[in-house]
Amino acid sequence: MKLATLCYVKHNGHTLMMHRVKKQIDMHAGKWNGLGGKLETGETPEECVIREVWEESGLKIRNPRLHGVLTFPGFANDEDWYAFLFTATEFEGELIDSAEGVLRWVPDGEVLA
C-alpha cells in the first residue's frame, strides 16, 4: 500500500492546478491535477502535503484542511494507494518553474469542466 497526499490550493476564486507535461515517464502525463506526492518514512500527512506543495510550487502553505481519504485499489503496479485530500487557502511565496509540470491558477468554474 502507498500513502500519498493531494492538495488543492485555493485563492481568489481560483485553484492552483498542475498540467503534467514535463516528466519523461509520468503515469499522469497530459492530465491536470492538484499538488502532492508520497509520504516519506515517519512523515505525517500534514507534513507531507506542506513539503510536496512547497517542492512542486514554491508556495509555503499553512493550516492545510483535511477533507478525507481517497482510495485507489490497484492504482499503479497493482498496488493500492490511499491519498489524503487537502485544501489550503493560506500560503506565502512565489510560484516556481516546477519540474513536475506547468502551474496555472484555474478559475474555480473551470476546474470540473
C-alpha positions in Angstrom: 0.0 0.0 0.0 1.2 3.5 -0.9 0.3 6.6 1.2 0.1 10.0 -0.6 -1.3 13.5 -0.3 -3.3 15.6 -2.8 -3.8 19.3 -2.2 -5.9 21.9 -4.0 -4.5 25.4 -3.2 -7.3 28.0 -3.4 -7.1 31.8 -3.8 -9.5 34.5 -5.0 -11.9 32.1 -6.8 -9.1 30.1 -8.4 -7.4 26.7 -7.8 -3.8 26.1 -8.4 -3.5 23.2 -10.9 -0.6 21.4 -12.5 -0.6 20.3 -16.1 1.6 17.2 -16.1 3.7 17.7 -19.3 7.4 17.8 -18.2 8.5 14.4 -17.0 9.6 11.7 -19.4 7.9 8.9 -17.6 4.7 10.1 -15.8 1.6 8.0 -15.3 -0.3 11.3 -15.1 1.1 12.7 -18.4 -1.1 15.2 -20.0 -3.5 15.5 -17.1 -4.4 18.4 -14.8 -4.1 17.7 -11.1 -3.6 19.2 -7.7 -0.2 19.1 -6.0 1.1 16.3 -3.8 3.0 13.1 -3.5 4.1 10.1 -1.4 4.6 10.2 2.3 8.2 9.7 3.4 9.0 7.3 6.3 8.0 8.9 9.6 6.1 11.8 8.0 2.5 12.8 8.8 0.1 13.5 6.0 0.1 17.2 7.1 4.0 17.3 6.9 3.9 15.6 3.6 1.4 17.9 2.0 3.2 21.0 3.2 6.5 19.6 1.8 5.1 18.5 -1.5 3.3 21.7 -2.2 6.5 23.7 -1.5 8.6 21.3 -3.7 6.2 21.4 -6.6 5.1 25.1 -6.5 7.4 27.2 -4.2 4.4 28.0 -2.0 4.6 27.5 1.8 1.1 26.5 2.8 -0.2 26.9 6.4 -3.1 25.1 8.1 -4.0 22.7 5.3 -7.5 21.3 5.8 -8.0 17.6 5.5 -11.2 16.6 3.7 -10.9 12.9 3.6 -9.1 9.9 2.1 -9.3 8.8 -1.5 -8.7 5.1 -2.2 -7.3 3.8 -5.5 -7.2 0.0 -5.5 -4.7 -1.4 -7.9 -3.7 2.1 -8.9 -0.1 1.5 -10.0 1.7 -1.8 -10.4 -1.3 -3.4 -8.8 -0.6 -1.5 -5.6 -3.4 0.1 -3.6 -3.0 3.8 -2.9 -4.5 5.9 -0.2 -4.4 9.7 -0.8 -5.1 12.2 2.0 -7.1 15.0 0.3 -6.4 18.6 1.5 -7.2 22.2 0.5 -5.2 25.2 1.5 -6.1 28.9 1.4 -3.2 30.3 3.5 0.2 30.5 1.8 3.2 32.6 1.0 5.8 32.7 -1.6 6.1 32.9 -5.4 5.4 30.2 -7.9 8.4 28.4 -9.3 9.0 26.7 -12.7 8.1 23.3 -11.5 9.9 20.2 -12.7 6.6 18.3 -12.4 4.6 20.3 -14.9 3.1 23.7 -15.7 1.4 25.5 -12.9 -1.7 27.6 -13.5 -4.4 29.4 -11.4 -7.6 28.0 -12.9 -10.9 29.7 -12.3 -12.9 27.5 -9.9 -15.7 27.3 -12.5 -13.4 25.6 -15.0 -11.9 23.1 -12.6 -14.7 20.5 -13.1 -15.5 21.5 -16.7 
